[in-house]
Each structure stands twice: as structure tokens, then as C-alpha cells.
Amino acid sequence: LFDIEVSPSSDIKADLRDVVICGAQDLEVKNRTALIIRFPFRVWKTVQKIQGRLIRELEKKFSKKHVIFVANRTILDKNFRRK
């Protein structure tokens, strides 16, 4: 993401400033590798806006890998009270 944000020709540079990654994982699927990238739920709307362009850029960077985006959510208990 940093390389895309720094490059002068990137058209998604402004949107990437708010995006952070929770984690990434390689997963073997048949004869190819899939790269699963996890984002916090609070930035998921921003990721969805730039998803198509971001996947294209990342698939160029990581050749022979599929890129999948997933949002991390925390499910709170019914007894949860805000402090």
C-alpha cells in the first residue's frame, strides 16, 4: 500500500491515506495462491470504494496471486455497556 501511495501516477493516493491493514495471509487454492488481506471494519467503506483499482494494483505487484479483501468485525456480547 505504501508503494501505491507514494507513486506519483496513482489515482487512489488520497483514499489510501485512511486505509490500514489488520493482517494478511497466503492461502493455497488448487494450483494458485490467494492473498487474503484483512481490514478493520471502520475503514471497510473506504476500501469498497477503491476495491477494483486496489485489487488490480496488488495483483500486478504480487503476480500469480489472487487478492481477496475481508473486513474484521468484533461481535460484542449483549451485556456490553459503553464506558
N, C-alpha and C positions, 0 to 999 in steps of 0.2 A: 504494500500500500504506500509505503514511503516513497518508493521509486516512481510510482504513478503520480503522487502528489508533487514531487519535485520537478518532474519533466515539464518543460515549458509548453509543449504542444497538447497537454492533457486538457480535455474539456470538462472533466469531472473533478478538477482540482478543488474547487470551492466546497463541493459536497463532501469530499473525503476528509475535510478538516475535523468534522464532528464524529466520524466513524472510528470505533475502537473494536478490537477483536478479543474475544474471550479465550479462544483456543483454535487449534487446527489439528486435523487427524488424517492420516493416509489410510485408505481402505481399499483392499484388493477386490475388484469386481471382474469376474471372468478373466479376460485377457488384458484388461486395462486397470489403471489405478485411479481412484476417485479421491479428491481432496475435499474434505468436509471442513468448512470454516464456520465457527460459531461466533455469533454477535450477541451482545446484551439486548434484551427486548426494548430498552429505551431508545436505541438507535435503529430499530428494525424498519421504521417508516422511511428513514433516510436511505437505508440500504435498498429497500424495494424500489425507490425512485431511480437509483443508478444501477440497478442489478444487471441489466442487459449489457451495458457498456463495461461494467466492472468484471463480469464473467469473461467477456471477450479479451480484456487486457490480461487477466490472470491466466487464461488458457494459452495465450501467446507466451507468457513468461514461463509457465510450467507446461512444456509440451508433453503430449501423450498422457495428459491427466484431465479427467472431468472435474469441474468445480461445482460444489454444492454449498448453498448458504442455509444456515439453520439459526433460528433465534433461541437463545437460552431464556427460559422463564422460571420463576420461582413460585411454586404454589404454596400459599400461606394457609395455615390452619384456621378453622372457624373461630378459635379463641384468640386469634391475633388481634392485639389492640395497638394502635399507634401511640407512641410516647410523646 
